[in-house]
């Protein structure tokens, strides 16, 4: 039987990020994807034009209906947008009957373009209620900086931020090094006892969006299929790296648009690319895994 996962996220009309990226990722990796829509985003790579929230009670109904109807094996959140929706997600997943379902939280706060996506009041609810429920939280460097209140500019500051976040909230954190310099895309996993490094080649000169959405969806897919977290992350890292490297590209009157290629067969993934247990982190750059 095909495993089932739920994404709670915003809709991206350009289909490179948000729940469209999640749908394509889950499908490519052999997982049936359910969707609860939190907002509708008018955007293309590099530009967010408008965000329209879905009524919070509508979001609640979507989530509760899906959880009651399908054997959901993993959940990921993307852009929740409003404090009301963050509260609803916390209300639902605080229930003891759901605590055994892996929950991946991608705290979508800042877009690749630099646009602020999450209302400030919502951030405080993440901090006070939602992070502690997570199996894994996946902030990029800018989001880690916003959550810790300190700069995150290099691998040492990633380490400091990750240790602080893990200690404060008790969940495992995967801090993504999307703005480091170097020829490797390096992410760090913090579980309270050790730091694990995941790396892949950095792809230069490619301006996609949706890498963070794709990454967290691919991790959730692995957990839905029964993989341990480290294996799920490693396979997801390879999937994102290949989606960037094998990207689509079009030209228009304003220049070039790049988009991730989600049409990658799960059977072609090795499952542990660049996973170096106990490795000492050294400089690198996340291949737009924001």
C-alpha atoms as an extended CHARMM CRD file, in Angstrom:
* protein
*
       290  EXT
         1         1  UNK       CA              0.0000000000        0.0000000000        0.0000000000  PROA      1               0.0000000000
         2         2  UNK       CA              1.3410000000        3.4200000000       -0.9090000000  PROA      2               0.0000000000
         3         3  UNK       CA              2.1950000000        5.5650000000        2.1350000000  PROA      3               0.0000000000
         4         4  UNK       CA              0.2640000000        8.7920000000        2.6600000000  PROA      4               0.0000000000
         5         5  UNK       CA              1.6150000000       12.1920000000        3.7250000000  PROA      5               0.0000000000
         6         6  UNK       CA             -0.0550000000       15.5400000000        4.3770000000  PROA      6               0.0000000000
         7         7  UNK       CA              1.3410000000       18.9460000000        3.5020000000  PROA      7               0.0000000000
         8         8  UNK       CA             -0.1040000000       22.0550000000        5.1340000000  PROA      8               0.0000000000
         9         9  UNK       CA              1.1700000000       24.9140000000        3.0100000000  PROA      9               0.0000000000
        10        10  UNK       CA              0.4970000000       27.8090000000        0.6730000000  PROA      10              0.0000000000
        11        11  UNK       CA             -0.2700000000       27.5480000000       -3.0250000000  PROA      11              0.0000000000
        12        12  UNK       CA              2.3760000000       28.9040000000       -5.4400000000  PROA      12              0.0000000000
        13        13  UNK       CA              0.8940000000       29.8320000000       -8.8190000000  PROA      13              0.0000000000
        14        14  UNK       CA              4.2620000000       29.2710000000      -10.5290000000  PROA      14              0.0000000000
        15        15  UNK       CA              4.3430000000       25.7210000000       -9.1040000000  PROA      15              0.0000000000
        16        16  UNK       CA              7.9980000000       25.8510000000       -8.0790000000  PROA      16              0.0000000000
        17        17  UNK       CA              7.4090000000       26.1710000000       -4.3380000000  PROA      17              0.0000000000
        18        18  UNK       CA              4.6370000000       25.6230000000       -1.8180000000  PROA      18              0.0000000000
        19        19  UNK       CA              2.2120000000       22.7640000000       -1.9800000000  PROA      19              0.0000000000
        20        20  UNK       CA              2.7680000000       22.3440000000       -5.7270000000  PROA      20              0.0000000000
        21        21  UNK       CA              6.4360000000       21.5640000000       -5.0730000000  PROA      21              0.0000000000
        22        22  UNK       CA              5.3660000000       19.2570000000       -2.2570000000  PROA      22              0.0000000000
        23        23  UNK       CA              2.9150000000       17.3930000000       -4.4870000000  PROA      23              0.0000000000
        24        24  UNK       CA              5.5530000000       16.8220000000       -7.1490000000  PROA      24              0.0000000000
        25        25  UNK       CA              8.1600000000       15.7550000000       -4.6020000000  PROA      25              0.0000000000
        26        26  UNK       CA              5.9410000000       13.2670000000       -2.7860000000  PROA      26              0.0000000000
        27        27  UNK       CA              4.7640000000       11.8170000000       -6.0940000000  PROA      27              0.0000000000
        28        28  UNK       CA              8.3200000000       11.4280000000       -7.4110000000  PROA      28              0.0000000000
        29        29  UNK       CA              9.3310000000        9.6100000000       -4.2370000000  PROA      29              0.0000000000
        30        30  UNK       CA              6.3600000000        7.2420000000       -4.2180000000  PROA      30              0.0000000000
        31        31  UNK       CA              4.1490000000        8.8270000000       -1.5480000000  PROA      31              0.0000000000
        32        32  UNK       CA              0.4840000000        9.8400000000       -1.9250000000  PROA      32              0.0000000000
        33        33  UNK       CA              0.1910000000       13.5210000000       -1.0250000000  PROA      33              0.0000000000
        34        34  UNK       CA             -2.7540000000       15.2100000000        0.6850000000  PROA      34              0.0000000000
        35        35  UNK       CA             -2.9050000000       19.0170000000        0.7480000000  PROA      35              0.0000000000
        36        36  UNK       CA             -4.3570000000       21.5520000000        3.1690000000  PROA      36              0.0000000000
        37        37  UNK       CA             -4.1570000000       25.0270000000        1.6140000000  PROA      37              0.0000000000
        38        38  UNK       CA             -3.3070000000       27.8970000000        3.9800000000  PROA      38              0.0000000000
        39        39  UNK       CA             -2.9530000000       30.7780000000        1.5260000000  PROA      39              0.0000000000
        40        40  UNK       CA             -2.7080000000       31.5820000000       -2.1660000000  PROA      40              0.0000000000
        41        41  UNK       CA              0.5530000000       33.2180000000       -3.2400000000  PROA      41              0.0000000000
        42        42  UNK       CA              0.9320000000       35.1290000000       -6.4990000000  PROA      42              0.0000000000
        43        43  UNK       CA              4.6300000000       34.6940000000       -7.2140000000  PROA      43              0.0000000000
        44        44  UNK       CA              7.3020000000       33.7190000000       -9.6680000000  PROA      44              0.0000000000
        45        45  UNK       CA             10.9520000000       32.9440000000       -8.8960000000  PROA      45              0.0000000000
        46        46  UNK       CA             12.4460000000       36.1140000000       -7.4320000000  PROA      46              0.0000000000
        47        47  UNK       CA              9.1890000000       38.0010000000       -6.8450000000  PROA      47              0.0000000000
        48        48  UNK       CA              6.2190000000       37.6700000000       -4.4780000000  PROA      48              0.0000000000
        49        49  UNK       CA              3.3580000000       39.8990000000       -5.6560000000  PROA      49              0.0000000000
        50        50  UNK       CA              0.5040000000       39.0780000000       -3.2960000000  PROA      50              0.0000000000
        51        51  UNK       CA             -0.5820000000       36.6670000000       -0.5670000000  PROA      51              0.0000000000
        52        52  UNK       CA             -4.2330000000       35.9240000000        0.1670000000  PROA      52              0.0000000000
        53        53  UNK       CA             -4.9620000000       33.9560000000        3.3420000000  PROA      53              0.0000000000
        54        54  UNK       CA             -7.4650000000       31.1100000000        3.4280000000  PROA      54              0.0000000000
        55        55  UNK       CA             -9.9250000000       31.4410000000        6.3200000000  PROA      55              0.0000000000
        56        56  UNK       CA             -8.4250000000       29.7890000000        9.3810000000  PROA      56              0.0000000000
        57        57  UNK       CA            -11.4730000000       27.6120000000       10.1020000000  PROA      57              0.0000000000
        58        58  UNK       CA            -11.3860000000       26.4110000000        6.5010000000  PROA      58              0.0000000000
        59        59  UNK       CA             -7.8000000000       25.2960000000        7.0850000000  PROA      59              0.0000000000
        60        60  UNK       CA             -8.8410000000       23.5220000000       10.2880000000  PROA      60              0.0000000000
        61        61  UNK       CA            -11.6040000000       21.6730000000        8.4420000000  PROA      61              0.0000000000
        62        62  UNK       CA             -9.2240000000       20.5870000000        5.6820000000  PROA      62              0.0000000000
        63        63  UNK       CA             -6.6820000000       19.1860000000        8.1340000000  PROA      63              0.0000000000
        64        64  UNK       CA             -9.1610000000       17.4360000000       10.4100000000  PROA      64              0.0000000000
        65        65  UNK       CA            -11.0680000000       15.8970000000        7.4940000000  PROA      65              0.0000000000
        66        66  UNK       CA             -7.8940000000       14.5290000000        5.9230000000  PROA      66              0.0000000000
        67        67  UNK       CA             -6.5080000000       13.1480000000        9.1820000000  PROA      67              0.0000000000
        68        68  UNK       CA             -9.8170000000       11.4220000000        9.9120000000  PROA      68              0.0000000000
        69        69  UNK       CA            -10.1040000000        9.9310000000        6.4310000000  PROA      69              0.0000000000
        70        70  UNK       CA             -6.6000000000        8.7570000000        5.4470000000  PROA      70              0.0000000000
        71        71  UNK       CA             -3.8300000000        6.7230000000        7.1290000000  PROA      71              0.0000000000
        72        72  UNK       CA             -1.4450000000        9.6760000000        7.2900000000  PROA      72              0.0000000000
        73        73  UNK       CA              2.1250000000        8.5020000000        7.9320000000  PROA      73              0.0000000000
        74        74  UNK       CA              3.8780000000       11.9010000000        7.9750000000  PROA      74              0.0000000000
        75        75  UNK       CA              3.0040000000       15.5990000000        7.9810000000  PROA      75              0.0000000000
        76        76  UNK       CA              4.9610000000       18.6370000000        6.8560000000  PROA      76              0.0000000000
        77        77  UNK       CA              4.1140000000       22.2870000000        7.2360000000  PROA      77              0.0000000000
        78        78  UNK       CA              5.1700000000       25.0320000000        4.8810000000  PROA      78              0.0000000000
        79        79  UNK       CA              3.8680000000       28.5910000000        4.7700000000  PROA      79              0.0000000000
        80        80  UNK       CA              1.2110000000       28.8160000000        7.4900000000  PROA      80              0.0000000000
        81        81  UNK       CA              1.1770000000       32.6210000000        7.1170000000  PROA      81              0.0000000000
        82        82  UNK       CA             -1.2430000000       33.7700000000        9.8230000000  PROA      82              0.0000000000
        83        83  UNK       CA             -1.1170000000       33.4060000000       13.6170000000  PROA      83              0.0000000000
        84        84  UNK       CA             -4.6130000000       31.9040000000       13.5360000000  PROA      84              0.0000000000
        85        85  UNK       CA             -3.4740000000       29.0440000000       11.3070000000  PROA      85              0.0000000000
        86        86  UNK       CA             -0.3440000000       28.4040000000       13.3850000000  PROA      86              0.0000000000
        87        87  UNK       CA             -2.5920000000       28.1810000000       16.4670000000  PROA      87              0.0000000000
        88        88  UNK       CA             -4.8770000000       25.7160000000       14.6900000000  PROA      88              0.0000000000
        89        89  UNK       CA             -1.9840000000       23.4840000000       13.6370000000  PROA      89              0.0000000000
        90        90  UNK       CA             -0.6930000000       23.5040000000       17.2210000000  PROA      90              0.0000000000
        91        91  UNK       CA             -4.1890000000       22.7270000000       18.5690000000  PROA      91              0.0000000000
        92        92  UNK       CA             -4.5240000000       19.7270000000       16.2660000000  PROA      92              0.0000000000
        93        93  UNK       CA             -1.0810000000       18.1940000000       16.7200000000  PROA      93              0.0000000000
        94        94  UNK       CA             -1.0000000000       18.6330000000       20.4930000000  PROA      94              0.0000000000
        95        95  UNK       CA             -3.5960000000       15.8540000000       20.6420000000  PROA      95              0.0000000000
        96        96  UNK       CA             -2.0110000000       12.6910000000       22.0060000000  PROA      96              0.0000000000
        97        97  UNK       CA             -3.5080000000       10.5100000000       19.2680000000  PROA      97              0.0000000000
        98        98  UNK       CA             -1.4450000000       12.3620000000       16.6560000000  PROA      98              0.0000000000
        99        99  UNK       CA              1.8520000000       12.5870000000       18.5170000000  PROA      99              0.0000000000
       100       100  UNK       CA              3.1590000000        9.4030000000       16.8680000000  PROA      100             0.0000000000
       101       101  UNK       CA              2.9080000000       10.9150000000       13.3610000000  PROA      101             0.0000000000
       102       102  UNK       CA              6.2330000000       12.4510000000       12.2480000000  PROA      102             0.0000000000
       103       103  UNK       CA              5.8470000000       16.2320000000       11.9190000000  PROA      103             0.0000000000
       104       104  UNK       CA              8.3340000000       18.1830000000        9.7990000000  PROA      104             0.0000000000
       105       105  UNK       CA              8.1250000000       21.9430000000       10.3030000000  PROA      105             0.0000000000
       106       106  UNK       CA              9.6090000000       24.1410000000        7.6090000000  PROA      106             0.0000000000
       107       107  UNK       CA              9.2940000000       27.5720000000        9.2700000000  PROA      107             0.0000000000
       108       108  UNK       CA              8.7290000000       29.4530000000        6.0290000000  PROA      108             0.0000000000
       109       109  UNK       CA              9.4420000000       33.0090000000        7.1330000000  PROA      109             0.0000000000
       110       110  UNK       CA             11.5830000000       34.5090000000        4.3770000000  PROA      110             0.0000000000
       111       111  UNK       CA             11.4130000000       33.6750000000        0.6620000000  PROA      111             0.0000000000
       112       112  UNK       CA             14.4590000000       33.0590000000       -1.5220000000  PROA      112             0.0000000000
       113       113  UNK       CA             13.7250000000       36.5050000000       -2.9940000000  PROA      113             0.0000000000
       114       114  UNK       CA             14.0510000000       38.0620000000        0.4840000000  PROA      114             0.0000000000
       115       115  UNK       CA             10.3270000000       38.7480000000        0.8420000000  PROA      115             0.0000000000
       116       116  UNK       CA              8.9780000000       38.3140000000        4.3800000000  PROA      116             0.0000000000
       117       117  UNK       CA              6.2270000000       35.6900000000        4.2240000000  PROA      117             0.0000000000
       118       118  UNK       CA              5.1600000000       35.0130000000        7.8160000000  PROA      118             0.0000000000
       119       119  UNK       CA              3.2430000000       37.4760000000        9.9690000000  PROA      119             0.0000000000
       120       120  UNK       CA              5.3100000000       38.4530000000       13.0170000000  PROA      120             0.0000000000
       121       121  UNK       CA              2.6810000000       37.3500000000       15.5400000000  PROA      121             0.0000000000
       122       122  UNK       CA              2.7850000000       33.8850000000       14.0080000000  PROA      122             0.0000000000
       123       123  UNK       CA              6.4910000000       33.5200000000       14.7800000000  PROA      123             0.0000000000
       124       124  UNK       CA              5.8200000000       33.7480000000       18.5090000000  PROA      124             0.0000000000
       125       125  UNK       CA              3.3020000000       30.9180000000       18.3110000000  PROA      125             0.0000000000
       126       126  UNK       CA              5.8470000000       28.7510000000       16.5150000000  PROA      126             0.0000000000
       127       127  UNK       CA              8.1940000000       29.4470000000       19.4030000000  PROA      127             0.0000000000
       128       128  UNK       CA              5.7020000000       28.9430000000       22.2300000000  PROA      128             0.0000000000
       129       129  UNK       CA              3.7250000000       25.9710000000       20.8960000000  PROA      129             0.0000000000
       130       130  UNK       CA              4.6580000000       24.4380000000       17.5580000000  PROA      130             0.0000000000
       131       131  UNK       CA              8.4070000000       23.7760000000       17.5360000000  PROA      131             0.0000000000
       132       132  UNK       CA              8.2330000000       21.5040000000       20.5780000000  PROA      132             0.0000000000
       133       133  UNK       CA              5.8270000000       19.2220000000       18.6830000000  PROA      133             0.0000000000
       134       134  UNK       CA              8.1720000000       18.7230000000       15.7340000000  PROA      134             0.0000000000
       135       135  UNK       CA             10.1150000000       15.6650000000       14.7080000000  PROA      135             0.0000000000
       136       136  UNK       CA             12.3570000000       18.0560000000       12.7740000000  PROA      136             0.0000000000
       137       137  UNK       CA             12.4970000000       21.8130000000       12.1250000000  PROA      137             0.0000000000
       138       138  UNK       CA             14.2730000000       22.9870000000        8.9520000000  PROA      138             0.0000000000
       139       139  UNK       CA             15.2250000000       26.6930000000        9.0860000000  PROA      139             0.0000000000
       140       140  UNK       CA             17.5160000000       28.3040000000        6.5540000000  PROA      140             0.0000000000
       141       141  UNK       CA             20.2560000000       30.6460000000        7.7230000000  PROA      141             0.0000000000
       142       142  UNK       CA             18.0620000000       33.7620000000        7.6160000000  PROA      142             0.0000000000
       143       143  UNK       CA             15.3150000000       32.0190000000        9.5640000000  PROA      143             0.0000000000
       144       144  UNK       CA             17.7960000000       30.6640000000       12.1160000000  PROA      144             0.0000000000
       145       145  UNK       CA             19.0920000000       34.2080000000       12.5750000000  PROA      145             0.0000000000
       146       146  UNK       CA             15.5750000000       35.5560000000       13.0720000000  PROA      146             0.0000000000
       147       147  UNK       CA             14.7430000000       32.8260000000       15.5890000000  PROA      147             0.0000000000
       148       148  UNK       CA             17.9320000000       33.2140000000       17.6350000000  PROA      148             0.0000000000
       149       149  UNK       CA             18.3300000000       36.9800000000       17.3460000000  PROA      149             0.0000000000
       150       150  UNK       CA             21.9600000000       36.6310000000       16.2970000000  PROA      150             0.0000000000
       151       151  UNK       CA             23.7600000000       36.6920000000       12.9260000000  PROA      151             0.0000000000
       152       152  UNK       CA             24.1490000000       33.3840000000       11.0820000000  PROA      152             0.0000000000
       153       153  UNK       CA             26.7540000000       34.0080000000        8.3850000000  PROA      153             0.0000000000
       154       154  UNK       CA             29.1510000000       31.0670000000        8.4440000000  PROA      154             0.0000000000
       155       155  UNK       CA             29.4540000000       27.4450000000        9.4900000000  PROA      155             0.0000000000
       156       156  UNK       CA             30.4750000000       28.3090000000       13.0570000000  PROA      156             0.0000000000
       157       157  UNK       CA             27.4700000000       30.5910000000       13.4840000000  PROA      157             0.0000000000
       158       158  UNK       CA             25.2510000000       27.8540000000       12.0190000000  PROA      158             0.0000000000
       159       159  UNK       CA             26.5880000000       25.5240000000       14.7050000000  PROA      159             0.0000000000
       160       160  UNK       CA             25.9450000000       28.0660000000       17.4740000000  PROA      160             0.0000000000
       161       161  UNK       CA             22.4320000000       28.8260000000       16.2260000000  PROA      161             0.0000000000
       162       162  UNK       CA             21.5240000000       25.1700000000       15.8150000000  PROA      162             0.0000000000
       163       163  UNK       CA             22.7170000000       24.2730000000       19.2920000000  PROA      163             0.0000000000
       164       164  UNK       CA             20.7580000000       27.1930000000       20.7520000000  PROA      164             0.0000000000
       165       165  UNK       CA             17.5570000000       26.2840000000       18.9150000000  PROA      165             0.0000000000
       166       166  UNK       CA             17.7500000000       22.5970000000       19.7800000000  PROA      166             0.0000000000
       167       167  UNK       CA             18.3910000000       23.3450000000       23.4410000000  PROA      167             0.0000000000
       168       168  UNK       CA             15.5990000000       25.9220000000       23.6370000000  PROA      168             0.0000000000
       169       169  UNK       CA             12.8530000000       23.9060000000       21.9440000000  PROA      169             0.0000000000
       170       170  UNK       CA             13.9090000000       20.2810000000       22.4280000000  PROA      170             0.0000000000
       171       171  UNK       CA             13.2280000000       19.3180000000       18.8120000000  PROA      171             0.0000000000
       172       172  UNK       CA             15.8110000000       18.2970000000       16.2480000000  PROA      172             0.0000000000
       173       173  UNK       CA             16.8690000000       21.1420000000       13.9580000000  PROA      173             0.0000000000
       174       174  UNK       CA             18.3490000000       20.9390000000       10.4700000000  PROA      174             0.0000000000
       175       175  UNK       CA             20.0150000000       24.2900000000        9.7450000000  PROA      175             0.0000000000
       176       176  UNK       CA             20.4940000000       24.7630000000        6.0110000000  PROA      176             0.0000000000
       177       177  UNK       CA             23.5990000000       26.5990000000        4.8260000000  PROA      177             0.0000000000
       178       178  UNK       CA             22.0790000000       28.3420000000        1.8410000000  PROA      178             0.0000000000
       179       179  UNK       CA             24.2820000000       31.4320000000        1.8460000000  PROA      179             0.0000000000
       180       180  UNK       CA             27.7060000000       30.0720000000        2.6550000000  PROA      180             0.0000000000
       181       181  UNK       CA             30.6360000000       30.3340000000        0.2800000000  PROA      181             0.0000000000
       182       182  UNK       CA             32.3510000000       27.2890000000       -1.1500000000  PROA      182             0.0000000000
       183       183  UNK       CA             31.7510000000       24.4100000000       -3.5270000000  PROA      183             0.0000000000
       184       184  UNK       CA             29.6940000000       22.1940000000       -1.1960000000  PROA      184             0.0000000000
       185       185  UNK       CA             26.1030000000       22.5950000000       -0.0180000000  PROA      185             0.0000000000
       186       186  UNK       CA             26.2910000000       21.8290000000        3.7100000000  PROA      186             0.0000000000
       187       187  UNK       CA             23.4580000000       21.4050000000        6.2120000000  PROA      187             0.0000000000
       188       188  UNK       CA             23.8100000000       20.5780000000        9.9140000000  PROA      188             0.0000000000
       189       189  UNK       CA             21.4910000000       18.3640000000       11.9620000000  PROA      189             0.0000000000
       190       190  UNK       CA             21.2910000000       18.9550000000       15.7220000000  PROA      190             0.0000000000
       191       191  UNK       CA             19.6810000000       16.3230000000       17.9540000000  PROA      191             0.0000000000
       192       192  UNK       CA             20.9890000000       17.3770000000       21.3610000000  PROA      192             0.0000000000
       193       193  UNK       CA             23.8240000000       14.8670000000       21.5330000000  PROA      193             0.0000000000
       194       194  UNK       CA             25.7030000000       15.3070000000       18.2580000000  PROA      194             0.0000000000
       195       195  UNK       CA             25.8920000000       17.3040000000       15.0550000000  PROA      195             0.0000000000
       196       196  UNK       CA             25.5650000000       15.5080000000       11.7160000000  PROA      196             0.0000000000
       197       197  UNK       CA             26.6970000000       17.0300000000        8.4250000000  PROA      197             0.0000000000
       198       198  UNK       CA             24.9550000000       16.5110000000        5.0850000000  PROA      198             0.0000000000
       199       199  UNK       CA             26.6170000000       17.8210000000        1.9470000000  PROA      199             0.0000000000
       200       200  UNK       CA             26.2210000000       17.8290000000       -1.8170000000  PROA      200             0.0000000000
       201       201  UNK       CA             27.8330000000       19.7720000000       -4.6760000000  PROA      201             0.0000000000
       202       202  UNK       CA             26.8690000000       23.4370000000       -4.9010000000  PROA      202             0.0000000000
       203       203  UNK       CA             25.2550000000       24.4060000000       -8.2170000000  PROA      203             0.0000000000
       204       204  UNK       CA             26.3500000000       27.9100000000       -9.1440000000  PROA      204             0.0000000000
       205       205  UNK       CA             24.3570000000       30.4110000000      -11.1990000000  PROA      205             0.0000000000
       206       206  UNK       CA             20.9510000000       28.7430000000      -10.8770000000  PROA      206             0.0000000000
       207       207  UNK       CA             18.1710000000       30.9250000000       -9.4320000000  PROA      207             0.0000000000
       208       208  UNK       CA             15.3450000000       28.5770000000       -8.5230000000  PROA      208             0.0000000000
       209       209  UNK       CA             12.8960000000       28.8100000000       -5.6660000000  PROA      209             0.0000000000
       210       210  UNK       CA             11.1360000000       26.1010000000       -3.6970000000  PROA      210             0.0000000000
       211       211  UNK       CA             14.2350000000       24.2380000000       -2.5980000000  PROA      211             0.0000000000
       212       212  UNK       CA             13.2920000000       24.4420000000        1.0710000000  PROA      212             0.0000000000
       213       213  UNK       CA              9.7640000000       23.2130000000        0.3640000000  PROA      213             0.0000000000
       214       214  UNK       CA             11.1150000000       20.3820000000       -1.7630000000  PROA      214             0.0000000000
       215       215  UNK       CA             13.7170000000       19.4220000000        0.8510000000  PROA      215             0.0000000000
       216       216  UNK       CA             11.2660000000       19.2180000000        3.7580000000  PROA      216             0.0000000000
       217       217  UNK       CA              8.7190000000       17.3430000000        1.6220000000  PROA      217             0.0000000000
       218       218  UNK       CA             11.3610000000       14.8300000000        0.5840000000  PROA      218             0.0000000000
       219       219  UNK       CA             12.3470000000       14.3090000000        4.2250000000  PROA      219             0.0000000000
       220       220  UNK       CA              8.6980000000       13.7770000000        5.1640000000  PROA      220             0.0000000000
       221       221  UNK       CA              8.3580000000       11.2970000000        2.2970000000  PROA      221             0.0000000000
       222       222  UNK       CA             11.2540000000        9.2730000000        3.6750000000  PROA      222             0.0000000000
       223       223  UNK       CA              9.7330000000        9.1900000000        7.1470000000  PROA      223             0.0000000000
       224       224  UNK       CA              6.3470000000        8.1670000000        5.7140000000  PROA      224             0.0000000000
       225       225  UNK       CA              8.1280000000        5.2400000000        4.0530000000  PROA      225             0.0000000000
       226       226  UNK       CA              9.6960000000        4.1560000000        7.3330000000  PROA      226             0.0000000000
       227       227  UNK       CA             13.2510000000        5.4370000000        6.8880000000  PROA      227             0.0000000000
       228       228  UNK       CA             15.1560000000        6.6820000000        9.9120000000  PROA      228             0.0000000000
       229       229  UNK       CA             15.5890000000       10.4440000000        9.9960000000  PROA      229             0.0000000000
       230       230  UNK       CA             19.2320000000       10.5330000000        8.8840000000  PROA      230             0.0000000000
       231       231  UNK       CA             18.5240000000        8.3620000000        5.8550000000  PROA      231             0.0000000000
       232       232  UNK       CA             15.4580000000       10.4350000000        4.9760000000  PROA      232             0.0000000000
       233       233  UNK       CA             17.5240000000       13.6360000000        5.1250000000  PROA      233             0.0000000000
       234       234  UNK       CA             20.3550000000       12.1910000000        3.0590000000  PROA      234             0.0000000000
       235       235  UNK       CA             18.0230000000       10.9870000000        0.3150000000  PROA      235             0.0000000000
       236       236  UNK       CA             16.1870000000       14.3230000000        0.3800000000  PROA      236             0.0000000000
       237       237  UNK       CA             19.4870000000       16.1780000000        0.0770000000  PROA      237             0.0000000000
       238       238  UNK       CA             20.3640000000       14.2120000000       -3.0400000000  PROA      238             0.0000000000
       239       239  UNK       CA             16.8830000000       14.7300000000       -4.4830000000  PROA      239             0.0000000000
       240       240  UNK       CA             17.0920000000       18.5180000000       -4.0500000000  PROA      240             0.0000000000
       241       241  UNK       CA             20.6350000000       18.6730000000       -5.4140000000  PROA      241             0.0000000000
       242       242  UNK       CA             19.5970000000       16.7790000000       -8.5250000000  PROA      242             0.0000000000
       243       243  UNK       CA             16.4170000000       18.8380000000       -8.9100000000  PROA      243             0.0000000000
       244       244  UNK       CA             18.6320000000       21.9340000000       -9.0060000000  PROA      244             0.0000000000
       245       245  UNK       CA             21.2990000000       20.4520000000      -11.2510000000  PROA      245             0.0000000000
       246       246  UNK       CA             18.7340000000       19.1110000000      -13.7420000000  PROA      246             0.0000000000
       247       247  UNK       CA             16.5710000000       22.2550000000      -13.5690000000  PROA      247             0.0000000000
       248       248  UNK       CA             14.2880000000       23.6550000000      -16.2400000000  PROA      248             0.0000000000
       249       249  UNK       CA             14.9360000000       27.0970000000      -17.7220000000  PROA      249             0.0000000000
       250       250  UNK       CA             12.9650000000       29.5300000000      -19.8550000000  PROA      250             0.0000000000
       251       251  UNK       CA             13.5910000000       33.0440000000      -21.1320000000  PROA      251             0.0000000000
       252       252  UNK       CA             11.1820000000       35.9580000000      -21.2010000000  PROA      252             0.0000000000
       253       253  UNK       CA             11.3440000000       39.7170000000      -21.7640000000  PROA      253             0.0000000000
       254       254  UNK       CA             12.8350000000       40.2160000000      -18.3000000000  PROA      254             0.0000000000
       255       255  UNK       CA             15.5160000000       37.5490000000      -18.5540000000  PROA      255             0.0000000000
       256       256  UNK       CA             15.6290000000       33.9320000000      -17.4000000000  PROA      256             0.0000000000
       257       257  UNK       CA             13.3850000000       31.8420000000      -15.1760000000  PROA      257             0.0000000000
       258       258  UNK       CA             14.7810000000       28.6790000000      -13.5830000000  PROA      258             0.0000000000
       259       259  UNK       CA             12.6350000000       25.9710000000      -12.0140000000  PROA      259             0.0000000000
       260       260  UNK       CA             13.4230000000       22.8130000000      -10.0980000000  PROA      260             0.0000000000
       261       261  UNK       CA             13.0590000000       19.5160000000      -11.9100000000  PROA      261             0.0000000000
       262       262  UNK       CA             11.0160000000       17.2900000000       -9.6190000000  PROA      262             0.0000000000
       263       263  UNK       CA             10.7760000000       14.4940000000      -12.2030000000  PROA      263             0.0000000000
       264       264  UNK       CA             13.4600000000       12.3260000000      -10.6080000000  PROA      264             0.0000000000
       265       265  UNK       CA             12.9290000000        8.6300000000      -10.0100000000  PROA      265             0.0000000000
       266       266  UNK       CA             13.2670000000        7.5510000000       -6.3930000000  PROA      266             0.0000000000
       267       267  UNK       CA             14.9750000000        4.3460000000       -7.5070000000  PROA      267             0.0000000000
       268       268  UNK       CA             17.8920000000        6.3710000000       -8.8900000000  PROA      268             0.0000000000
       269       269  UNK       CA             18.7330000000        7.9190000000       -5.5040000000  PROA      269             0.0000000000
       270       270  UNK       CA             21.5210000000        6.3790000000       -3.4490000000  PROA      270             0.0000000000
       271       271  UNK       CA             19.9670000000        7.3640000000       -0.1270000000  PROA      271             0.0000000000
       272       272  UNK       CA             23.0770000000        8.5780000000        1.6880000000  PROA      272             0.0000000000
       273       273  UNK       CA             24.8750000000       11.1270000000       -0.5140000000  PROA      273             0.0000000000
       274       274  UNK       CA             27.6210000000       13.0070000000        1.2530000000  PROA      274             0.0000000000
       275       275  UNK       CA             26.4140000000       11.8860000000        4.6870000000  PROA      275             0.0000000000
       276       276  UNK       CA             29.4370000000       12.0220000000        6.9520000000  PROA      276             0.0000000000
       277       277  UNK       CA             28.6550000000       10.8150000000       10.4850000000  PROA      277             0.0000000000
       278       278  UNK       CA             30.6500000000       12.7390000000       13.0440000000  PROA      278             0.0000000000
       279       279  UNK       CA             32.2640000000       14.8970000000       10.3880000000  PROA      279             0.0000000000
       280       280  UNK       CA             33.6560000000       18.2380000000       11.4280000000  PROA      280             0.0000000000
       281       281  UNK       CA             31.7920000000       20.9310000000        9.4790000000  PROA      281             0.0000000000
       282       282  UNK       CA             33.8600000000       23.0460000000        7.1530000000  PROA      282             0.0000000000
       283       283  UNK       CA             32.7480000000       25.8250000000        4.8240000000  PROA      283             0.0000000000
       284       284  UNK       CA             30.1900000000       25.1730000000        2.1280000000  PROA      284             0.0000000000
       285       285  UNK       CA             27.1320000000       26.5250000000        0.3970000000  PROA      285             0.0000000000
       286       286  UNK       CA             23.6730000000       25.0730000000        0.2010000000  PROA      286             0.0000000000
       287       287  UNK       CA             22.6520000000       24.6940000000       -3.4070000000  PROA      287             0.0000000000
       288       288  UNK       CA             19.7670000000       27.1000000000       -2.8510000000  PROA      288             0.0000000000
       289       289  UNK       CA             18.3400000000       24.7570000000       -0.2140000000  PROA      289             0.0000000000
       290       290  UNK       CA             16.5080000000       27.5480000000        1.5060000000  PROA      290             0.0000000000
